[in-house]
Amino acid sequence: MLFPTLIFAIFFLVVFTTAWSLERENGRRKVFLLLASWVFYGWWDWRFVALLIVSATLNWGVAEAVSRAQTRRTNLWLVALGVAINLTILGFFKYFNFFLDQTGMALKLMHWERDLPLLQIVLPVGVSFFTFQGMSYIIDVHRGRCEKARSLLDVMLLMSFFPHLVAGPIVRAADLLPQFARAPRLNREWAAHSMFLVVWGLFKKTVVASELASGLVDPVFFDPGAHTALDLLAATYGYAVQIYCDFSAYSDIAIGVAGLLGYHFPRNFDQPYRSTSLQEFWRRWHISLSSWLRDYLYIPLGGNRGGLLMACRNLFITMVLGGLWHGASWTFVAWGALHGAVLAIERIWRAVKPEVWPKWPAWLGWVITFHVVCLGWILFRSESFEAALAFLRGFANIGPAEVFTPFLAGLVLIGLSFHFLPPRAAEYLAWRLRATPSPVLGIGLGVVMLLVEAMRPAGVAPFIYYQF
């Protein structure tokens, strides 16, 4: 079920009305939200609702055992078991065929060809997100960062709650379980903020991202050799805007939908393309994932301990594994390696740069950072290394633009301009709207939604991060 569809609008209207009718019966409310979340997920494929149930049950059971463990050794073994369970689920569905293909290629190179088992494994939507959430719950209970859930129901709802289920943000147990423990409340300011985020997300996804995808990015990346360097450059910038508008739109709608149900999700994007270093970029881009990688991978690897070279090693390993998390492809590994290498270079430069050297201007840092990110997006978007190299070779094809129109140029500029608005502009606008009479606010948002519907192209493409 996709957010920007009539089916979801009807679904959410039913969920919203029923959930708030159960406001004083928190237990029944949670049961209803869990069932609604299974309907939302099962709309794509009912078979994988069972995977959600099994995953949540296993994580709940392991966390219960961790909280009752009598010795540290037992505790650590249980945590390792919980992590292994989640990685097994993720690895089987997401990486089995990839590793099978690589094994086959390695055997062929050694002239040891074998007939390997072939399985047609369907990738469950959102498996990367709910397995990461399960792991963080077990580890946080072990570390004492959150209390164990009061019931299996809370863990099932934590992992299945439909706003964040298929594409994040990765909401941690410490943030959401305390909210499940009490009946939610919704005030005018938060309602206005949530509705604004939903409408804002719909605009970014259905107008900006969809138009750039169909009119510029998809045609150029499909056959880069048939386009000029100007079109390739435009498609690179266009994809940078498309993936931001697409993914941040999902996060905005998810945060807004959860907010209208009385639950608060953390911010997931903070104007990342205004960053003047790659380190700053990762503090602003997909914040729930970058903080997850920091807390559950980078720091356990050693973090900043052990000196500069060890910190750079840990950064590189973290980003390579973060790239592999995005997909079973060497292009994603290379994308992560590029980011890891540049982050390490930045770390080394900050450590060895003489104090007397002047700092370069912020605009230069922005230009360099943005183009490093865009280079990475070429790898991220390309189907293979061959396709990425063909795209890069196309920059030698000098000529006039063929598909890059003024309209598409305007969309790219609009998408980039979002990153240079005043910080927390949405919160400020919601605060300004809180005194607006409800009928006026409702009519105004309805008119804006109709305008978005009129501007959007026909059809609704899935969100990019559905495949992860």
C-alpha positions as CSV (number, residue, x, y, z in Angstrom):
1,M,0.0,0.0,0.0
2,L,1.5,3.3,-1.1
3,F,1.1,6.5,0.9
4,P,0.1,8.8,-2.1
5,T,-3.0,6.7,-3.1
6,L,-6.7,6.8,-2.6
7,I,-6.6,3.3,-1.0
8,F,-4.2,4.6,1.7
9,A,-6.3,7.7,2.3
10,I,-9.3,5.6,2.9
11,F,-7.3,3.2,5.1
12,F,-5.9,6.0,7.2
13,L,-9.3,7.6,7.6
14,V,-10.6,4.4,9.1
15,V,-7.5,3.9,11.3
16,F,-7.5,7.5,12.5
17,T,-11.2,7.5,13.4
18,T,-11.1,4.1,15.1
19,A,-7.9,4.7,17.0
20,W,-9.1,7.9,18.5
21,S,-12.4,6.3,19.4
22,L,-10.3,3.9,21.6
23,E,-8.3,6.8,23.1
24,R,-9.1,5.7,26.7
25,E,-8.6,2.0,26.1
26,N,-4.9,1.9,25.3
27,G,-4.6,-1.8,25.2
28,R,-7.4,-2.2,22.6
29,R,-6.0,0.7,20.7
30,K,-2.6,-1.0,20.4
31,V,-4.3,-4.2,19.3
32,F,-6.2,-2.3,16.7
33,L,-3.1,-0.5,15.4
34,L,-1.2,-3.8,15.2
35,L,-4.0,-5.4,13.1
36,A,-4.2,-2.3,10.9
37,S,-0.4,-2.4,10.4
38,W,-0.6,-6.1,9.3
39,V,-3.3,-5.1,6.8
40,F,-1.1,-2.3,5.5
41,Y,1.9,-4.7,5.2
42,G,-0.2,-7.6,3.9
43,W,-1.7,-5.4,1.2
44,W,1.6,-6.1,-0.7
45,D,2.0,-9.8,0.2
46,W,0.1,-11.5,3.1
47,R,2.7,-14.3,3.3
48,F,5.3,-11.9,4.9
49,V,3.0,-10.9,7.8
50,A,4.0,-14.2,9.3
51,L,7.7,-13.1,9.0
52,L,6.9,-9.9,10.9
53,I,5.2,-12.0,13.7
54,V,8.0,-14.5,13.9
55,S,10.7,-11.8,13.9
56,A,8.9,-9.8,16.6
57,T,8.3,-12.9,18.8
58,L,12.0,-14.0,18.6
59,N,13.3,-10.5,19.4
60,W,10.8,-10.2,22.3
61,G,11.9,-13.6,23.6
62,V,15.6,-12.9,23.4
63,A,15.2,-9.5,25.1
64,E,13.2,-11.1,27.9
65,A,16.1,-13.6,28.4
66,V,18.7,-10.9,28.3
67,S,16.9,-8.9,31.0
68,R,16.8,-12.0,33.2
69,A,20.3,-13.3,32.6
70,Q,22.3,-14.0,35.8
71,T,25.8,-13.5,34.4
72,R,27.4,-11.2,32.0
73,R,28.7,-14.1,29.9
74,T,25.2,-15.5,29.5
75,N,23.9,-12.0,28.7
76,L,26.5,-11.5,25.9
77,W,25.7,-15.0,24.4
78,L,22.0,-14.1,24.3
79,V,22.7,-10.7,22.6
80,A,24.9,-12.5,20.1
81,L,22.1,-15.0,19.5
82,G,19.6,-12.2,18.9
83,V,21.8,-10.4,16.5
84,A,22.5,-13.7,14.7
85,I,18.8,-14.3,14.3
86,N,18.1,-10.9,12.8
87,L,21.1,-11.1,10.5
88,T,20.0,-14.6,9.4
89,I,16.6,-13.3,8.4
90,L,18.2,-10.3,6.6
91,G,20.9,-12.4,5.0
92,F,18.6,-15.1,3.7
93,F,16.0,-12.8,2.1
94,K,18.4,-10.1,0.9
95,Y,21.8,-11.6,0.2
96,F,21.3,-15.4,-0.4
97,N,21.2,-15.1,-4.2
98,F,23.9,-12.5,-4.3
99,F,26.4,-14.6,-2.3
100,L,25.3,-17.7,-4.4
101,D,26.2,-15.8,-7.6
102,Q,29.5,-14.7,-6.2
103,T,30.3,-18.2,-5.1
104,G,29.5,-19.5,-8.6
105,M,31.7,-16.9,-10.2
106,A,34.6,-17.7,-7.9
107,L,34.2,-21.5,-8.6
108,K,34.2,-20.7,-12.3
109,L,37.4,-18.7,-12.1
110,M,39.0,-21.7,-10.3
111,H,37.6,-24.0,-13.0
112,W,35.5,-25.8,-10.3
113,E,32.1,-25.2,-11.8
114,R,29.3,-26.6,-9.8
115,D,25.5,-26.6,-10.1
116,L,24.4,-24.5,-7.2
117,P,20.9,-24.5,-5.8
118,L,18.6,-21.9,-7.4
119,L,16.0,-20.3,-5.2
120,Q,13.6,-17.6,-6.3
121,I,13.5,-15.5,-3.1
122,V,11.1,-12.6,-2.9
123,L,12.6,-9.7,-1.0
124,P,10.1,-8.6,1.8
125,V,9.5,-4.9,1.7
126,G,11.2,-3.2,4.6
127,V,13.1,-6.2,5.8
128,S,16.3,-4.1,6.3
129,F,14.4,-1.7,8.6
130,F,12.5,-4.0,10.9
131,T,15.5,-6.3,11.4
132,F,17.7,-3.4,12.3
133,Q,15.0,-2.3,14.7
134,G,14.9,-5.7,16.3
135,M,18.6,-5.8,16.8
136,S,18.7,-2.3,18.3
137,Y,15.9,-3.3,20.8
138,I,17.9,-6.3,22.1
139,I,21.2,-4.4,22.3
140,D,19.5,-1.5,24.1
141,V,18.0,-3.8,26.6
142,H,21.4,-5.3,27.2
143,R,23.1,-1.9,27.5
144,G,20.3,-0.6,29.8
145,R,19.3,2.2,27.4
146,C,15.7,1.0,27.5
147,E,13.5,-1.2,29.6
148,K,12.3,-4.4,28.2
149,A,8.8,-4.1,26.7
150,R,5.9,-4.7,29.0
151,S,4.4,-7.3,26.6
152,L,4.8,-9.1,23.3
153,L,2.1,-6.8,22.0
154,D,4.4,-3.8,22.4
155,V,7.3,-5.4,20.6
156,M,5.1,-6.5,17.8
157,L,3.7,-3.0,17.4
158,L,7.2,-1.5,17.7
159,M,8.4,-3.5,14.7
160,S,5.1,-3.5,12.7
161,F,3.7,0.0,13.2
162,F,2.7,0.9,9.7
163,P,4.0,4.5,9.3
164,H,7.7,3.5,9.6
165,L,7.4,-0.2,8.7
166,V,8.7,-0.3,5.1
167,A,11.1,2.6,4.7
168,G,11.8,4.0,8.2
169,P,12.8,6.1,10.0
170,I,14.4,3.5,12.2
171,V,12.5,4.3,15.4
172,R,14.3,2.9,18.5
173,A,12.5,1.1,21.3
174,A,13.7,3.8,23.8
175,D,11.7,6.4,21.8
176,L,8.6,4.4,21.0
177,L,7.9,1.9,23.8
178,P,7.4,4.7,26.5
179,Q,4.8,6.2,24.1
180,F,3.0,2.9,23.8
181,A,2.8,2.7,27.6
182,R,0.4,5.6,27.8
183,A,-2.6,6.9,26.0
184,P,-1.6,9.4,23.3
185,R,-2.6,13.0,23.1
186,L,-2.9,15.3,20.1
187,N,-2.9,19.1,20.4
188,R,-3.6,21.7,17.7
189,E,0.1,22.6,17.1
190,W,1.2,19.0,16.7
191,A,-1.8,18.3,14.5
192,A,-1.0,21.3,12.2
193,H,2.6,20.2,12.1
194,S,1.7,16.6,11.2
195,M,-0.8,17.6,8.5
196,F,1.8,20.1,7.0
197,L,4.4,17.3,6.9
198,V,2.0,15.0,5.1
199,V,1.1,17.6,2.4
200,W,4.7,18.7,2.1
201,G,5.8,15.0,1.6
202,L,3.1,14.4,-1.0
203,F,4.4,17.5,-3.0
204,K,8.0,16.4,-2.8
205,K,7.2,12.8,-3.9
206,T,4.4,13.1,-6.4
207,V,5.5,16.4,-8.1
208,V,9.2,17.0,-7.8
209,A,10.6,13.4,-7.5
210,S,8.2,11.8,-9.9
211,E,8.6,14.5,-12.6
212,L,12.4,14.3,-12.4
213,A,12.4,10.5,-12.5
214,S,10.2,10.2,-15.5
215,G,11.4,13.2,-17.5
216,L,15.1,13.2,-16.8
217,V,16.7,10.6,-14.5
218,D,15.3,7.4,-15.8
219,P,15.8,8.1,-19.5
220,V,19.4,9.3,-19.1
221,F,20.5,6.5,-16.7
222,F,18.8,3.9,-19.0
223,D,21.0,4.8,-22.0
224,P,23.7,7.2,-21.0
225,G,25.6,6.7,-24.2
226,A,22.7,8.3,-26.2
227,H,22.9,11.6,-24.2
228,T,25.3,14.5,-24.0
229,A,27.5,15.5,-21.1
230,L,25.1,18.3,-20.2
231,D,22.2,15.8,-20.0
232,L,24.3,13.5,-17.9
233,L,25.3,16.3,-15.5
234,A,21.6,17.4,-15.3
235,A,20.6,13.8,-14.6
236,T,23.2,13.5,-11.8
237,Y,21.9,16.6,-10.1
238,G,18.3,15.5,-10.9
239,Y,18.9,12.2,-9.1
240,A,20.4,13.9,-6.1
241,V,17.2,15.9,-5.9
242,Q,15.0,13.0,-6.7
243,I,16.3,10.6,-4.1
244,Y,16.2,13.3,-1.4
245,C,12.6,14.3,-2.3
246,D,11.5,10.7,-2.6
247,F,13.0,9.4,0.6
248,S,12.5,12.5,2.8
249,A,8.9,12.6,1.5
250,Y,8.4,9.1,2.9
251,S,9.9,10.1,6.2
252,D,7.8,13.3,6.3
253,I,4.6,11.4,5.6
254,A,5.5,8.7,8.1
255,I,6.3,11.3,10.8
256,G,3.1,13.2,10.0
257,V,0.8,10.1,9.9
258,A,2.3,8.9,13.2
259,G,1.9,12.3,14.7
260,L,-1.8,12.4,13.7
261,L,-2.2,9.2,15.7
262,G,-0.5,10.8,18.7
263,Y,3.0,9.3,18.4
264,H,6.2,11.3,17.8
265,F,9.0,10.0,15.5
266,P,12.5,11.6,15.4
267,R,13.5,13.8,12.5
268,N,15.2,11.9,9.7
269,F,16.5,14.6,7.3
270,D,17.9,18.0,8.1
271,Q,18.7,19.8,4.9
272,P,21.6,17.5,4.0
273,Y,22.7,19.3,0.8
274,R,23.7,22.4,2.7
275,S,26.5,20.4,4.3
276,T,30.1,21.7,3.9
277,S,31.7,18.3,4.8
278,L,30.8,14.7,4.3
279,Q,30.8,14.2,8.1
280,E,28.1,17.0,8.3
281,F,26.2,15.4,5.4
282,W,25.8,12.1,7.4
283,R,24.6,14.0,10.4
284,R,21.8,15.4,8.2
285,W,21.0,12.6,5.8
286,H,18.9,9.6,6.9
287,I,19.7,10.5,10.5
288,S,18.1,7.3,12.0
289,L,20.4,5.1,9.9
290,S,23.6,7.1,10.3
291,S,23.1,7.2,14.1
292,W,22.2,3.5,14.1
293,L,25.5,2.7,12.3
294,R,27.4,4.9,14.7
295,D,25.9,3.4,17.9
296,Y,25.7,-0.3,16.9
297,L,28.6,-0.7,14.4
298,Y,31.2,2.2,14.5
299,I,31.5,2.4,18.3
300,P,31.5,-1.4,18.9
301,L,34.3,-1.6,16.3
302,G,36.3,0.8,18.4
303,G,35.1,4.2,17.4
304,N,37.7,6.9,18.0
305,R,39.6,4.7,20.4
306,G,43.0,3.4,19.3
307,G,44.3,6.5,17.4
308,L,43.7,8.2,14.1
309,L,44.3,5.2,11.8
310,M,42.1,2.9,13.8
311,A,39.3,5.5,13.7
312,C,39.7,5.8,9.9
313,R,39.6,2.0,9.6
314,N,36.4,1.9,11.7
315,L,34.8,4.6,9.6
316,F,35.6,2.8,6.4
317,I,34.3,-0.5,7.6
318,T,31.1,1.1,8.9
319,M,30.4,2.8,5.6
320,V,31.2,-0.2,3.5
321,L,28.8,-2.3,5.5
322,G,26.3,0.6,5.4
323,G,26.5,0.4,1.6
324,L,26.0,-3.3,1.6
325,W,22.9,-2.8,3.8
326,H,21.4,-0.8,1.0
327,G,21.4,-3.7,-1.5
328,A,23.1,-6.9,-2.6
329,S,25.3,-5.3,-5.3
330,W,28.9,-4.4,-5.6
331,T,27.8,-0.9,-6.7
332,F,26.4,-0.3,-3.2
333,V,29.6,-1.6,-1.6
334,A,31.6,0.8,-3.8
335,W,29.2,3.7,-2.9
336,G,29.8,2.9,0.8
337,A,33.6,2.6,0.2
338,L,33.6,6.0,-1.5
339,H,31.9,7.7,1.5
340,G,34.1,5.8,3.9
341,A,37.3,6.8,2.1
342,V,36.3,10.5,2.0
343,L,35.2,10.5,5.6
344,A,38.6,9.1,6.5
345,I,40.4,11.7,4.4
346,E,38.4,14.4,6.2
347,R,39.4,13.0,9.5
348,I,43.1,12.8,8.6
349,W,43.0,16.3,7.2
350,R,41.5,17.8,10.4
351,A,44.2,16.0,12.4
352,V,47.3,17.0,10.4
353,K,46.4,20.4,8.9
354,P,48.6,23.1,10.4
355,E,46.8,25.5,12.6
356,V,48.3,28.5,10.8
357,W,46.7,27.4,7.5
358,P,43.5,29.4,6.7
359,K,40.2,27.6,6.5
360,W,38.8,27.3,3.1
361,P,35.5,29.2,2.6
362,A,32.2,27.5,3.4
363,W,31.0,27.7,-0.2
364,L,34.1,25.7,-1.4
365,G,33.4,23.0,1.2
366,W,29.8,22.9,0.0
367,V,30.8,22.6,-3.7
368,I,33.2,19.7,-3.0
369,T,30.9,17.9,-0.6
370,F,27.9,18.1,-2.9
371,H,29.9,16.8,-5.9
372,V,31.4,13.9,-3.9
373,V,27.8,13.0,-2.9
374,C,26.7,13.3,-6.5
375,L,29.5,11.0,-7.7
376,G,28.3,8.5,-5.1
377,W,24.8,8.8,-6.4
378,I,26.0,7.7,-9.9
379,L,27.2,4.4,-8.3
380,F,24.0,4.2,-6.2
381,R,21.7,4.6,-9.2
382,S,23.6,2.5,-11.7
383,E,22.6,-1.2,-12.2
384,S,26.2,-2.3,-12.4
385,F,29.8,-1.1,-12.6
386,E,29.7,-1.3,-16.4
387,A,26.6,1.0,-16.4
388,A,28.4,3.4,-14.0
389,L,31.5,3.5,-16.1
390,A,29.4,4.1,-19.3
391,F,27.7,7.0,-17.5
392,L,31.1,8.5,-16.5
393,R,32.5,8.0,-20.0
394,G,29.5,9.9,-21.4
395,F,30.8,13.1,-19.9
396,A,33.2,13.3,-22.9
397,N,30.2,13.6,-25.2
398,I,30.0,17.3,-25.6
399,G,26.9,18.7,-27.2
400,P,23.6,20.5,-26.5
401,A,21.1,19.2,-24.0
402,E,18.5,16.9,-25.5
403,V,16.1,16.1,-22.6
404,F,17.1,18.8,-20.0
405,T,14.3,21.4,-20.3
406,P,13.8,24.6,-18.5
407,F,10.9,23.0,-16.6
408,L,13.2,20.2,-15.3
409,A,15.9,22.7,-14.5
410,G,13.4,24.6,-12.4
411,L,12.5,21.4,-10.5
412,V,16.2,20.7,-9.8
413,L,16.6,24.3,-8.5
414,I,13.4,24.0,-6.4
415,G,14.6,20.7,-4.9
416,L,18.0,22.2,-4.0
417,S,16.4,25.4,-2.6
418,F,14.7,23.2,0.1
419,H,18.1,22.8,1.7
420,F,18.6,26.6,2.1
421,L,15.3,27.5,3.7
422,P,15.5,28.7,7.3
423,P,16.1,25.7,9.7
424,R,13.0,24.1,11.2
425,A,10.8,26.0,8.8
426,A,8.1,23.3,9.0
427,E,7.9,23.6,12.8
428,Y,7.7,27.4,12.6
429,L,4.9,27.3,10.0
430,A,3.0,24.8,12.2
431,W,3.4,27.1,15.1
432,R,2.0,30.0,13.0
433,L,-0.9,27.9,11.9
434,R,-2.0,26.7,15.4
435,A,-4.2,29.7,15.9
436,T,-6.0,29.2,12.6
437,P,-9.7,28.0,13.0
438,S,-10.0,24.3,12.3
439,P,-12.4,24.8,9.3
440,V,-10.1,27.3,7.7
441,L,-7.1,25.1,8.2
442,G,-8.9,22.0,6.9
443,I,-10.1,23.8,3.8
444,G,-6.6,25.4,3.2
445,L,-4.9,22.0,3.4
446,G,-7.6,20.4,1.2
447,V,-7.0,23.1,-1.5
448,V,-3.2,22.5,-1.3
449,M,-3.7,18.8,-1.7
450,L,-5.9,19.3,-4.7
451,L,-3.3,21.5,-6.3
452,V,-0.7,18.8,-5.6
453,E,-3.0,16.3,-7.2
454,A,-3.4,18.5,-10.3
455,M,0.3,19.0,-10.7
456,R,1.5,15.4,-10.2
457,P,2.0,13.1,-13.2
458,A,-0.3,10.1,-13.8
459,G,0.4,7.0,-11.7
460,V,2.4,6.6,-8.5
461,A,5.9,5.0,-8.5
462,P,6.9,3.1,-5.3
463,F,9.3,4.9,-3.0
464,I,12.9,4.3,-3.9
465,Y,13.7,2.9,-0.4
466,Y,11.0,0.2,-0.7
467,Q,13.6,-2.0,-2.3
468,F,15.9,-1.8,0.7
